[in-house]
Amino acid sequence: MELLMALVVLAAILVLAFFRASIWSWLLAVVVLVPVAGIVYRISADAMQVIFGIVAAAVVVLGVPYLRRRLVSYPVLIIFRKILPQVSQTEQEALDAGTVWWDGELFSGNPDWYKLIHLPKPVLSEGEESFLEREVEELCAMVDDWDVTHVRQDLSPEAWQFIKDKGFFGMIIPKEYGGLGFSALAHSAVVAKLASRSATLTVTAMVPNSLGPAELLLHYGTQQQKDQYLPRLAKGLDIPCFALTGPFAGSDAGAIPDSGIVCHGEFNGQKVLGIRLNWEKRYITLAPVATLLGLAFKLYDPDRLAGGETNCGITLALIPTDTPGVKIGRRHFPLNSAFQNGPTQGKDVFIPMDYIIGGAARIGQGWRMLMECLSAGRGISLPSSATGSCKMAARTSGAYARVRKQFKLPIGKFEGVEEALARIGGNLYVMDAARLMTAVAIDLGEKPSVVSAIVKYHCTERGRIVANDAMDVHGGKGICLGPNNYLGRGYQQVPIGITVEGANILTRSMIIFGQGAIRAHPYVLKEIRAAHDTSNGWRALRDFDAAFFAHIGFTMSNAVRSLLFGLGNGRGIAVPLVVNERYYQKLTRYSAAFALMADAAMLVLGGSLKRREKISARLGDILSLLYLCSAALKRFEDDGRPPEDLPLLHWAMQDALYRIQMAFDGVLRNFPSRIAARILRTFIFPLGMCLAPPSDKLGHEVATLLMQPGEARDRLTSGMYLPDDMDDAVAALEVALHSTLECEPLQARVEEARKAHLAGKVMALDDLERIAEARNNGVIRPEEAILLERDYELRRKVIMVDDFAPEELRAGH
Ligand SMILES: Cc1cc2nc3c(=O)[nH]c(=O)nc-3n(C[C@H](O)[C@H](O)[C@H](O)COP(=O)(O)OP(=O)(O)OC[C@H]3O[C@@H](n4cnc5c(N)ncnc54)[C@H](O)[C@@H]3O)c2cc1C
């Protein structure tokens, strides 16, 4: 009987916690179970009186909101205010920027998979499709990356003109201003396609559409500024750049020393109120050729001429580069890429007040404006360019691994190479899935700041893995630069994507979980807001009380769910689909565990979590991987569940789930409180860690898929530029792949006949001589010999690398 009672109490706790029962449900359970327990355990009447007293007090204190707030929530609020980390103005503005989207579901511990599955499919409009097939195709064909990066160190004048004329600089500008008015999805598709051709081309076309004058004007510009600049930017009549970074403010961009002082000055022959500016910026893309400089600076108004504060904060202005005192023109040389990038300086440059983006009303709002734009834009540019270049790397690596033979076998058949190919395929699948899902979210009006940091970081990091693997698969062919090398420059330029729009180490260690924990958590932001609300003490206490008790219920629920789900590795969790049901279940399991872990980390580490970057980074990895898995599953559904893609999906999911498990393990191993770590481990891994990385067999399937033409390979690399000019190395490789597969049976016949014929004799012949011998001996027909000769020529073309006379290697030759 006692045991049964204990089980009933345990079951009640689990059920109430699991379903996030209200305080009243808990109190009711206590009121019912305590007397029954008293009888079952034969507790003395005196003891029962004491227990009843405690229960009654608890019911009154917790059940009467006024008392609960005064006696419980108020002391907690006081402590909370003390341990709340100091948040700088710039951090606060970054936190306030953007929206919470699927990251909120992942933080909830119980993602709504119906919501995910019912997100719209990524579909381009007819006009957007046509632009990709015509204008983008034409531009790609126009650009020879070797000519760009080695010979000219710039795009050709024809390519520049084409970019301007066809509106590439105005992809995000609405049609009413003469722009293309593209969706985020189309914008992303254009960037990805360009990136499969040339990094220089991509950056040049991409930057005016990412964080810069056009986007800032669209969101914050005055009507007069929009009318003046947007049509010119759309047609490339103005070349924009945006200058935030300087020598002493890189990642900590809020610390820019560049300044503007409000004062009177002369402008166009008249005395006007304006700003005297001084700046020193570097790394600014398009600055050397810009006609319109977007500038971030700190504005001061010592004489209060603008009528506000003396210390106004970060402000943004648009300055024509022919304004006296603006210096541009010198170039940096970023890893042999030839996009225009350089420093800019200004000394005592006077501009009128209406150069401020949004006019005087926007004084001091610069940082918030930048963060808001970044929260969407960061989800497009770098993820798309990384994915585009990886599509090219994947397609060529698969083909090359099939065409190139060593030890009488295609190199892709060796297990070591297979491993690299599997990583290329699996990573690319998930990168593209994340790119697409994020673009769809942006088109739905989201500005998903945490999600955009996730895709920026993970697409560029996975891009780095793919670039490395592709280089390894190609061996010397990837290393020797020249017109026939389609990989080397992309490999060289990988660190650019890693560094810009939030350098990756910082993004992983500070931003993803740091912002996510506050923004996407269902209660933390509410608690923080209530704690900061000092203007109305009663309201603050009421809001804090509501959030705090909901938070307790949330944490208890996640603890119980994490434990129960862990016992069955997610089995039994209700999910919407039977296809890949186990993946959805495991993700729900880890989402609950993540929510628990996040709460525990915030509780134990408090404000110091900000400095514990390694813990924060691993928690960010878990959140990110949950997002990437969601995107992979969504992609598989959107693609119509093609069975041929299953190896890619399985590889992506198994790799990510394994990494999620290891990230938890990393947090737990390094968690500062050992007791808390042990308890958490019991809740998260009650039966230990059971996930393994993708098997060798699965890796083999992915590699095989990359090495042969087929729907899965086409889908994986869809949207990349595929040249058809046989002088182009990528085009030749594609043809060589088909030829290799077609000729393989013939090759085998020739080899077998030779073996039988020679029977122990050693006769060294090159490939062409063998073909001739086989034809002469009647082993193959003349037309088959022609096929084999062509195949030999194709393979040779693909394998050969460029060589140069010494003087030809001089830059500019
Ligand atoms: C090719 C190129 C183009 C660019 N284009 C533009 C442009 O058009 N406009 C513009 O304004 N800027 C531009 N940038 C600047 C770019 O945004 C910065 O380079 C970037 O913000 C990093 O600054 P930094 O290079 O000074 O590195 P640093 O800030 O010195 O960082 C160095 C390393 O320290 C890490 N780090 C720094 N702080 C932390 C922290 N708290 N925690 C963990 N790690 C940290 C970073 O992640 C990085 O790995 C460009 C840069 C390049 C290279």
The ligand as an SDF file (V2000), in Angstrom:
LIG
                    3D

 53 58  0  0  0  0  0  0  0  0999 V2000
   36.6350   41.5290  -47.0840 C   0  0  0  0  0  0  0  0  0  0  0  0
   35.9190   42.2900  -46.0410 C   0  0  0  0  0  0  0  0  0  0  0  0
   34.8230   43.0680  -46.3600 C   0  0  0  0  0  0  0  0  0  0  0  0
   34.2020   43.8490  -45.3940 C   0  0  0  0  0  0  0  0  0  0  0  0
   33.2010   44.7130  -45.7490 N   0  0  0  0  0  0  0  0  0  0  0  0
   32.7480   45.6150  -44.8310 C   0  0  0  0  0  0  0  0  0  0  0  0
   31.8730   46.6790  -45.2100 C   0  0  0  0  0  0  0  0  0  0  0  0
   31.4570   46.7840  -46.3590 O   0  0  0  0  0  0  0  0  0  0  0  0
   31.5000   47.5670  -44.2630 N   0  0  0  0  0  0  0  0  0  0  0  0
   31.9250   47.4770  -42.9790 C   0  0  0  0  0  0  0  0  0  0  0  0
   31.5740   48.3100  -42.1660 O   0  0  0  0  0  0  0  0  0  0  0  0
   32.7460   46.4720  -42.5790 N   0  0  0  0  0  0  0  0  0  0  0  0
   33.1710   45.5610  -43.4690 C   0  0  0  0  0  0  0  0  0  0  0  0
   34.0240   44.5540  -43.0850 N   0  0  0  0  0  0  0  0  0  0  0  0
   34.4200   44.4640  -41.6920 C   0  0  0  0  0  0  0  0  0  0  0  0
   33.9520   43.2040  -40.9950 C   0  0  0  0  0  0  0  0  0  0  0  0
   32.6160   43.2940  -40.6450 O   0  0  0  0  0  0  0  0  0  0  0  0
   34.8970   43.0520  -39.7880 C   0  0  0  0  0  0  0  0  0  0  0  0
   36.0920   42.5570  -40.3340 O   0  0  0  0  0  0  0  0  0  0  0  0
   34.3820   42.1820  -38.7260 C   0  0  0  0  0  0  0  0  0  0  0  0
   33.3870   42.8510  -38.0350 O   0  0  0  0  0  0  0  0  0  0  0  0
   35.4600   41.7550  -37.7320 C   0  0  0  0  0  0  0  0  0  0  0  0
   36.2570   42.8130  -37.3120 O   0  0  0  0  0  0  0  0  0  0  0  0
   37.8570   42.6710  -37.3680 P   0  0  0  0  0  0  0  0  0  0  0  0
   38.2220   42.1580  -38.7030 O   0  0  0  0  0  0  0  0  0  0  0  0
   38.4340   43.9440  -36.9340 O   0  0  0  0  0  0  0  0  0  0  0  0
   38.1770   41.5140  -36.3330 O   0  0  0  0  0  0  0  0  0  0  0  0
   38.2760   41.6240  -34.7520 P   0  0  0  0  0  0  0  0  0  0  0  0
   37.1070   42.3400  -34.2180 O   0  0  0  0  0  0  0  0  0  0  0  0
   39.6190   42.1060  -34.3860 O   0  0  0  0  0  0  0  0  0  0  0  0
   38.1330   40.0950  -34.3380 O   0  0  0  0  0  0  0  0  0  0  0  0
   39.2030   39.1620  -34.4810 C   0  0  0  0  0  0  0  0  0  0  0  0
   38.7200   37.8170  -33.9490 C   0  0  0  0  0  0  0  0  0  0  0  0
   38.3200   37.9480  -32.5770 O   0  0  0  0  0  0  0  0  0  0  0  0
   37.0230   37.4010  -32.4140 C   0  0  0  0  0  0  0  0  0  0  0  0
   36.3320   38.1410  -31.3580 N   0  0  0  0  0  0  0  0  0  0  0  0
   36.2550   39.4790  -31.1680 C   0  0  0  0  0  0  0  0  0  0  0  0
   35.5400   39.7490  -30.0780 N   0  0  0  0  0  0  0  0  0  0  0  0
   35.1240   38.5600  -29.5700 C   0  0  0  0  0  0  0  0  0  0  0  0
   34.3310   38.1650  -28.4600 C   0  0  0  0  0  0  0  0  0  0  0  0
   33.8000   39.0280  -27.6260 N   0  0  0  0  0  0  0  0  0  0  0  0
   34.1330   36.8580  -28.2540 N   0  0  0  0  0  0  0  0  0  0  0  0
   34.6520   35.9380  -29.0790 C   0  0  0  0  0  0  0  0  0  0  0  0
   35.3990   36.2580  -30.1470 N   0  0  0  0  0  0  0  0  0  0  0  0
   35.6230   37.5410  -30.3960 C   0  0  0  0  0  0  0  0  0  0  0  0
   36.3410   37.5690  -33.7640 C   0  0  0  0  0  0  0  0  0  0  0  0
   35.3160   36.6010  -33.9080 O   0  0  0  0  0  0  0  0  0  0  0  0
   37.5010   37.3050  -34.7050 C   0  0  0  0  0  0  0  0  0  0  0  0
   37.6400   35.9160  -34.8690 O   0  0  0  0  0  0  0  0  0  0  0  0
   34.6410   43.7710  -44.0560 C   0  0  0  0  0  0  0  0  0  0  0  0
   35.7080   42.9450  -43.7220 C   0  0  0  0  0  0  0  0  0  0  0  0
   36.3570   42.2280  -44.7000 C   0  0  0  0  0  0  0  0  0  0  0  0
   37.5430   41.3960  -44.3020 C   0  0  0  0  0  0  0  0  0  0  0  0
  1  2  1  0
  2  3  1  0
  2 52  2  0
  3  4  2  0
  4  5  1  0
  4 50  1  0
  5  6  2  0
  6  7  1  0
  6 13  1  0
  7  8  2  0
  7  9  1  0
  9 10  1  0
 10 11  2  0
 10 12  1  0
 12 13  2  0
 13 14  1  0
 14 15  1  0
 14 50  1  0
 15 16  1  0
 16 17  1  0
 16 18  1  0
 18 19  1  0
 18 20  1  0
 20 21  1  0
 20 22  1  0
 22 23  1  0
 23 24  1  0
 24 25  2  0
 24 26  1  0
 24 27  1  0
 27 28  1  0
 28 29  2  0
 28 30  1  0
 28 31  1  0
 31 32  1  0
 32 33  1  0
 33 34  1  0
 33 48  1  0
 34 35  1  0
 35 36  1  0
 35 46  1  0
 36 37  1  0
 36 45  1  0
 37 38  2  0
 38 39  1  0
 39 40  1  0
 39 45  2  0
 40 41  1  0
 40 42  2  0
 42 43  1  0
 43 44  2  0
 44 45  1  0
 46 47  1  0
 46 48  1  0
 48 49  1  0
 50 51  2  0
 51 52  1  0
 52 53  1  0
M  END
$$$$
